[in-house]
């Protein structure tokens, strides 16, 4: 990731306050599997809704093997893979050879910066609608100080392995897939700016999205999602919701990596980030693990950014998230018609006078926000309904009270239809029914619930 002048970086104290805020035969990772979305049940005669596309696992071992090669290249070429150095060209040659062998059409785009020749590597997967192009990319250069294995071997290796996963799967998406590895990012996004500036306006208009991955294996990682295009952002949030991992909005690298030229040109952008030299707060360490009071990557732009400067779990999760986004954002999109019902009929026990429990529904295939009269059908079996507090929780965490507890409400069960003004919420995402029993001596369970869009 491109450095930001120290004069405009906040102090460590200010940061702490501000931060409170694949395949057979390959070794599969130990990270949790993505939880399948609940059933999507169309309303009678209303058409078919589209569930999340199942993407392949991206083997951590394969991503790590690419990183080992990048480390070896740096070691053999003066310790780095920086623009204009032999280590960078060797890195490009390594990635290009892998893609050529996998059936991609590759192009080396040359440019000049600081008196040296630079290279962008562009790889197109045959097929798909070439009037609708989804791009995913990462910068391949390091700074001169070191091998740049997290910054940005991690993003480069994960994008490469995702591209190879496309080939292994023989994936034929609706959209045309294009992958890119940028040169001279560390000098000010030079390569990606050159690409965008030299792309004809008609070609830019074909880009439905650009996904950027710059530092995704930080040794003291956070899980940050770009808050740019809402659909791309929600796609990544959906993936992590399936792992029950809370994410935060990415702010440290905003405008400092290769998505910036695309965003300036009006292309929808998004991406992932695991943190650079900002300091992890106590709240973040409690949420994600790791060590509070230390940088997400203490070796950022330093000689110690080597093969040992990687958190395997973060690298694995983020690599799988890339594949999830590429598969889901490149697949055919069909907006379910009005009246489509999304249902979860899995029983969830509500503990007597205990903690709140939730049942989740993943809404996909919608466009824009939820309706102003979102219908919520609830079927909760309980021997004293007056004990229950019931909320609808939107994908962004906003809770809408459906039912409060009442000592005078002695009937059994909550079988009711509620209407919520959810027009301020993005429709796609993980919605939850939250239920809590606030008094003792009665038991029950969530039998089923539904959302009608």
Buried (B, 14 or more C-beta within 10 A) or exposed (E): BBBBEEEEBEEEEEBBEBBEEBBEEBEBBEBBEBEEBBEBBBBEEBEEBBBBBEBBBBBBEBBBEBBBBBBBBBBEBEBBBBBBBBBBBBBBBBBBEBBEEBEBEBEEBEBEBEEBEBBBBBBBBEBBBEEBBBBBBBBBBBBBBBBBBBBBBBBBBBBBBBBBBBBBBEBEBEBBBBBBBBBBBBBBBBBBBBBBEEBEEEEBBBBBBBBBBBBBBBBBBBBBBBBBBBBBBBBBBBBBBBBEBEBBEBBBBBEBBBBBBBBEBEBBBBBBBBBBBBBBBEBBBEBBEBEBEEBBBBBBBBEBBBBEBBBBBBBBBBBBBBBBBBBBBBBEBEBBBEBBBBBBBEEBEBBBEEEBBBBBBBBBBBEEBBBEEBBBBBBBBBBBBBBBBBBBBBBEEEEBEBBEBEEEBEEEBBEBEBEBEBEEBBBBBBBBBBBBBBEEEBBBBBBBBBBBB
